[in-house]
Amino acid sequence: MTDHLAAATALLSRSPLIDGHNDLAWQLRESAGADAARTDIAAPLSFTNTDLPRLAQGRLGAQFWSVFVPVTLAGEAAVATTLEQIDFVRAMVSRYPDALELALTAADVERIWASGKVASMLGAEGGHSIASSLGVLRMFYQLGVRYMTLTHNRNTGWADSATDQPDVGGLSDFGREVVTEMQRIGMLVDLSHVAPTTMADALDTTRAPVIFSHSSALALCDHPRNVPDEILARLPANNGVCMVTFVPEFVSQECRDWGRGVEAEMARRGMGREDYPGYKAVREELAAASPPPRATIAQVADHIEHVREAAGVDHIGIGSDFDGTADLPVGLGDVSCYPALFAELLDRGWSEDDCARVAGGNVLRVMRDAEVFSRAAKAQ
C-alpha cells in the first residue's frame, strides 16, 4: 500500500481529480453565519472535513461546491437563500486567489488545475431552489451554477425524490421542460437524490450527458439514494457518469441497517426527515448506547468496481459529500485522503489510465459534451 499510496499521489499530481459534491459552504454558514470571512479556511479547521491545507495534501484539482439549501425552504425563501449560498462560495473563492479560482468550463478546469489551484464550480442541490421558475434557473447559470440536482429529499412538484412518496411518477411535463432547458443553457442535469422513475424519465428526455454528483450502487447497499443497475446500464448510451460517494449509509449495508434505527426513532418522536439538528442529536444518542458500524475504503472501492461492471470505466467519477454527512469511512475522514482511495484501486490491479478517468477525465468529457450540445442548441 505504501508504494501504491505514493503512486496514487503522483497520479493525482498528473491528472486532475474532480469531486462532484462538497457541502463546506453550508457547514460554514451553520457554524459561522453567512459571512465567509469569519472562518479562515487557509488554516486547519477542527470542525470540518475541508480546509485549504488538506485540499493540497489530497491533491484535489477541482471541486463542485454545493450551494445547498434545506427543502424546508420553498418559494422566494429558497431562491433567496440559494443566492446567498452562491454569494458565499464566490466570496470564499475570491478570498483565496492563490488557492482557488472560479471555473465555468472544462477548459477553465484544466487551466486552473495546471496553475496549481483548485478549480471551483457551483452545484445547486435540489430543484426547490428555483421555485419552479426557468428564469431563476437561467440566472443561476449566469452566476456560475453548473449543475442542478433535480430534487433533494422531497419532491419538487415536477420531479419525484428517492426519499419521498411518489407524486408525479417521475418527471412531469414541466419537469421535462426543466431538463431540456438545463441542457440548452449548458447546465448539467444531476440525478442524485431522485427516484428511479425520475432517473429513467430524465434519461428519456436528455440529449446530452447527465451526472450523479454523489451516489453509489443500489446492488451493494439498498439505500434509496443509490442507483439501480438498470439505470447504470443506460449511462453508456447517454455518455454520463455516476460519481461514487463516501457516505457510509450509501456504501455499507451494515451502516444502512444501523441508520434505519435512527430513522425509526426519529419517526417515533414525531420528527421530520429533514430535521438535521434532530437527526444529529438522535444519532449521537443512539451511538452512545450502541456504536454504529464503520464503512471502509474497500467498500467505497467495491462500489466503484460495481459501477465499472454495470456501466463501464468511462462512466465513473468521485462525489465524496465531504461536510455533508455525519460520518465517513475509515481512512476517508477528510479531503486529504483521496490518494488512499486511488491506492486501493491500484492495489486491486487498476491501471493508472483507468484511475485517471475515474479521478476526473470522465467528468471533463461530460462537461465538454454538455458545452458542445449547448452551443449547438443555442445556435438553433
Disulfide bonds with the S-S distance in Angstrom:
none
